[in-house]
Amino acid sequence: MSAIRLDGKATRDEIFSDLGARVEKLRAEGITPGLGTVLVGDDPGSRSYVKGKHADCARIGVESIRKDLPADASTEDLNAAIDDLNADPACTGYIVQLPLPRQLDENAALERIDPIKDADGLHPINLGRLVLGKEATLPCTPRGVVHLLRRYEIPIAGARVTVIGRGVTIGRPIGLLLTRRSENATVTLCHTGTRDLAAEVSRADIVVAAAGVPHLITADMVKPGAAVIDVGVSRTDDGLAGDVAPDVWDVAGHVSPNPGGVGPLTRAFLLVNVVERAEAQLAERTRAGTAG
Ligand SMILES: Nc1nc2c(c(=O)[nH]1)N[C@@H](CN(C=O)c1ccc(C(=O)N[C@@H](CCC(=O)O)C(=O)O)cc1)CN2
């Protein structure tokens, strides 16, 4: 058996064709969405992701604002970049690219972002609103995973989902999305303290692997027919390696490859978030105009 490939690039292209039209509409109303990025240091992965995000902006007509800081940037340097973007009217949404170098406090940086401009959905207010079931900007990778499952009509309601990894960008928030009433999945979150990872994975209808350990998930762990979403990525001497071993394709029903799966959707949903923020601005302006 060979699994059905969940094509992140084709799905991203569908999202972008709709988004381009929404950007045109906003521009016609005098609002140009603008994405800001703060990148600290020379990590090759982070550099390539940020470059890709700005290439996406050019593709759909979103303005780009870059703040690139050296690897030895201080907290004051980072705070100044964040404060600039908070104050810049051309920036309707922005992100601080993670991970940050060790001398910088990621949580403090995320908390300093104006929650209205938080394009990543990682500000404590937005994560808190998600916990409370209120409308919020949603984290990009979890949003991409849910979209990919829906796009390929993989049943989510009632499904047993095993997530591997407890990071702030994927592992923790994805459980919050998948356990909303609108998704209704049952989620188990595994991490380095999990006693029997194979047993947890083998129970799952959907596996979301976000550990960053090359080929951690192997065919013998996976329930036949399960959907396996490979989110973790490692840069090895042989190139990029996902968390999912190649033999999983022989057992699973669906697999999202890595690269070419969730990564392009992470970028797509970043721009969806930026456009949604700009649309909210327009709605607010219209409301204020009508009220006045
Ligand atoms: N502030 C944030 N930092 C990080 C996030 C995030 O959502 N917000 N997620 C990851 C990295 N990431 C986004 O920034 C990201 C990861 C992967 C891709 C992607 O398009 N991958 C391609 C392969 C690209 C390559 O060849 O290097 C793919 O999977 O096909 C985009 C963005 C950590 N940091």
The ligand as an ORCA input file, in Angstrom:
! r2SCAN-3c Opt
* xyz 0 1
  N       7.653     33.072     14.655
  C       7.644     31.820     14.186
  N       8.781     31.118     14.161
  C       8.749     29.843     13.694
  C       7.549     29.273     13.191
  C       6.380     30.045     13.246
  O       5.267     29.591     12.865
  N       6.469     31.320     13.746
  N       7.562     28.015     12.625
  C       8.827     27.385     12.302
  C       9.451     27.770     11.002
  N       8.586     28.236      9.915
  C       7.983     29.434     10.036
  O       8.543     30.406     10.460
  C       8.540     27.567      8.655
  C       8.911     26.269      8.519
  C       8.927     25.657      7.251
  C       8.568     26.380      6.140
  C       8.630     25.810      4.760
  O       8.103     26.385      3.830
  N       9.306     24.682      4.581
  C       9.474     24.095      3.255
  C      10.939     23.755      3.077
  C      11.776     24.996      3.105
  C      13.264     24.710      3.002
  O      13.682     24.121      2.018
  O      14.001     25.134      3.910
  C       8.623     22.843      3.170
  O       8.294     22.249      4.219
  O       8.317     22.463      2.041
  C       8.186     27.680      6.274
  C       8.176     28.275      7.508
  C       9.856     27.719     13.377
  N       9.883     29.107     13.662
*
